[in-house]
Amino acid sequence: MANRAFGVKSEAVNESPWKPSSERARQREIKREAVILTAARAFRQRGYHNTSIDDIAALLNVTKPTIYHYVDNKEEILFECFRTGLDQIKAAFEETLPSKSTAMTRLTAVIRRYAQAITSEFGWCMVRAEDQDLSPVMSKRINTLKSEIDQGIRKLINQGIADGSIRLCDPKITAFALAGAMNWIAHWHREGAELSPDEIADRFIETFVNGLKPR
Amino acid sequence: MANRAFGVKSEAVNESPWKPSSERARQREIKREAVILTAARAFRQRGYHNTSIDDIAALLNVTKPTIYHYVDNKEEILFECFRTGLDQIKAAFEETLPSKSTAMTRLTAVIRRYAQAITSEFGWCMVRAEDQDLSPVMSKRINTLKSEIDQGIRKLINQGIADGSIRLCDPKITAFALAGAMNWIAHWHREGAELSPDEIADRFIETFVNGLKPR
């Protein structure tokens, strides 16, 4: 017995029933992401107010306390859905370097990522979150993130006017027109639609870059 | 006494205390419009769910039963706000005749009216109504009206491709981009903003007609 116990202990040095902390952190992140993705789908299908933490737990075959292990409350989940979608757009601002391409090229890359994000599972949360009677604190956090994207688009338009790749225009109103057209995708796009996110992006880019008047 | 009473009766033939029915219908319409306009302002300021029929009555210095004399329920008021805004856009489709101008000219007239409608008192209701957990019947009625506008824009784009005033494009997705940019105005426009509705329309038309690429 002592030997077996010792044997077990000896093995445990190499094979602990606890995974290394790096692996535990990774597992925790995977589970947290599953909570957020499942919630994003549920919010879109049933609406935010009609989805409870219990519903999200049931969809993942766990109990409510398990969900609270990963997120503080439902509003926090909505915020994370919002942020996950927005992070995809933010990444596009850093993908192409100003030194290597015109501002117009970088702007079209942002439009493409924007279309992908809005047609993703997180699109509904990104566009509809603000209509959900959120707490003032949460509204402010969401508006701060939104403002970063808005400012990023305005900056690209300004740079494009400077480098000659974008026609002289009102950067603020033009950025609103772009973001509005993109955000509105969440109102009409349905999963399994005839056009892929990339095809939608192609048509949007064509309209915004070349305009409706024949060239 | 009899004489006085007779005298009153005699006068009443010419000056009835009741107004002619045409005038009564006009007064009723004016009052009904006041109910809808007051409700539109209240919905935008406080939100639809936070505004009661009592609130609307109080704003008009009348009682709740008076309001019910003009509308059946709160959802009906929201629908009327929505329809009033949309009617302004619909009118633009009929203002200029196909025989007298190109489809592009007619489309820009629609964009101008659209911007005016969305920045009006009714803009919030037009764009946010569908997020308010309306009854299935009401959602369907609103979607039918929206679809008319959408189809009208697609038709103009198709006519523009045919008459050569609009570049070859995907009419459906282009109509969505236009409507999305316009509808989104309700999310960022504030009363007393630095640009007038017409100035916003000018910039939108410039972006959509000429595109961002220098010509």
HADDOCK unambig.tbl for C-alpha pairs under 7 A between the chains (distance, minus, plus):
assign (segid A and resid 165 and name CA) (segid B and resid 213 and name CA) 6.39 0.50 0.50
assign (segid A and resid 165 and name CA) (segid B and resid 214 and name CA) 6.91 0.50 0.50
assign (segid A and resid 166 and name CA) (segid B and resid 212 and name CA) 5.33 0.50 0.50
assign (segid A and resid 166 and name CA) (segid B and resid 213 and name CA) 5.09 0.50 0.50
assign (segid A and resid 166 and name CA) (segid B and resid 214 and name CA) 5.91 0.50 0.50
assign (segid A and resid 167 and name CA) (segid B and resid 212 and name CA) 5.35 0.50 0.50
assign (segid A and resid 167 and name CA) (segid B and resid 213 and name CA) 5.52 0.50 0.50
assign (segid A and resid 167 and name CA) (segid B and resid 214 and name CA) 4.44 0.50 0.50
assign (segid A and resid 173 and name CA) (segid B and resid 203 and name CA) 6.93 0.50 0.50
assign (segid A and resid 174 and name CA) (segid B and resid 207 and name CA) 6.89 0.50 0.50
assign (segid A and resid 177 and name CA) (segid B and resid 181 and name CA) 4.62 0.50 0.50
assign (segid A and resid 177 and name CA) (segid B and resid 204 and name CA) 6.88 0.50 0.50
assign (segid A and resid 178 and name CA) (segid B and resid 181 and name CA) 6.64 0.50 0.50
assign (segid A and resid 180 and name CA) (segid B and resid 180 and name CA) 5.42 0.50 0.50
assign (segid A and resid 180 and name CA) (segid B and resid 181 and name CA) 4.24 0.50 0.50
assign (segid A and resid 180 and name CA) (segid B and resid 184 and name CA) 4.77 0.50 0.50
assign (segid A and resid 181 and name CA) (segid B and resid 177 and name CA) 4.64 0.50 0.50
assign (segid A and resid 181 and name CA) (segid B and resid 178 and name CA) 6.65 0.50 0.50
assign (segid A and resid 181 and name CA) (segid B and resid 180 and name CA) 4.23 0.50 0.50
assign (segid A and resid 181 and name CA) (segid B and resid 181 and name CA) 4.30 0.50 0.50
assign (segid A and resid 184 and name CA) (segid B and resid 180 and name CA) 4.77 0.50 0.50
assign (segid A and resid 203 and name CA) (segid B and resid 173 and name CA) 6.94 0.50 0.50
assign (segid A and resid 204 and name CA) (segid B and resid 177 and name CA) 6.89 0.50 0.50
assign (segid A and resid 207 and name CA) (segid B and resid 174 and name CA) 6.89 0.50 0.50
assign (segid A and resid 207 and name CA) (segid B and resid 211 and name CA) 6.89 0.50 0.50
assign (segid A and resid 208 and name CA) (segid B and resid 208 and name CA) 6.36 0.50 0.50
assign (segid A and resid 208 and name CA) (segid B and resid 211 and name CA) 5.09 0.50 0.50
assign (segid A and resid 208 and name CA) (segid B and resid 212 and name CA) 6.06 0.50 0.50
assign (segid A and resid 209 and name CA) (segid B and resid 211 and name CA) 4.87 0.50 0.50
assign (segid A and resid 209 and name CA) (segid B and resid 212 and name CA) 4.75 0.50 0.50
assign (segid A and resid 209 and name CA) (segid B and resid 213 and name CA) 5.32 0.50 0.50
assign (segid A and resid 210 and name CA) (segid B and resid 210 and name CA) 6.72 0.50 0.50
assign (segid A and resid 210 and name CA) (segid B and resid 211 and name CA) 4.58 0.50 0.50
assign (segid A and resid 210 and name CA) (segid B and resid 212 and name CA) 6.54 0.50 0.50
assign (segid A and resid 210 and name CA) (segid B and resid 213 and name CA) 6.03 0.50 0.50
assign (segid A and resid 211 and name CA) (segid B and resid 207 and name CA) 6.88 0.50 0.50
assign (segid A and resid 211 and name CA) (segid B and resid 208 and name CA) 5.08 0.50 0.50
assign (segid A and resid 211 and name CA) (segid B and resid 209 and name CA) 4.86 0.50 0.50
assign (segid A and resid 211 and name CA) (segid B and resid 210 and name CA) 4.58 0.50 0.50
assign (segid A and resid 211 and name CA) (segid B and resid 211 and name CA) 3.55 0.50 0.50
assign (segid A and resid 212 and name CA) (segid B and resid 166 and name CA) 5.35 0.50 0.50
assign (segid A and resid 212 and name CA) (segid B and resid 167 and name CA) 5.36 0.50 0.50
assign (segid A and resid 212 and name CA) (segid B and resid 208 and name CA) 6.05 0.50 0.50
assign (segid A and resid 212 and name CA) (segid B and resid 209 and name CA) 4.75 0.50 0.50
assign (segid A and resid 212 and name CA) (segid B and resid 210 and name CA) 6.55 0.50 0.50
assign (segid A and resid 213 and name CA) (segid B and resid 165 and name CA) 6.40 0.50 0.50
assign (segid A and resid 213 and name CA) (segid B and resid 166 and name CA) 5.08 0.50 0.50
assign (segid A and resid 213 and name CA) (segid B and resid 167 and name CA) 5.50 0.50 0.50
assign (segid A and resid 213 and name CA) (segid B and resid 209 and name CA) 5.32 0.50 0.50
assign (segid A and resid 213 and name CA) (segid B and resid 210 and name CA) 6.03 0.50 0.50
assign (segid A and resid 214 and name CA) (segid B and resid 165 and name CA) 6.94 0.50 0.50
assign (segid A and resid 214 and name CA) (segid B and resid 166 and name CA) 5.92 0.50 0.50
assign (segid A and resid 214 and name CA) (segid B and resid 167 and name CA) 4.45 0.50 0.50
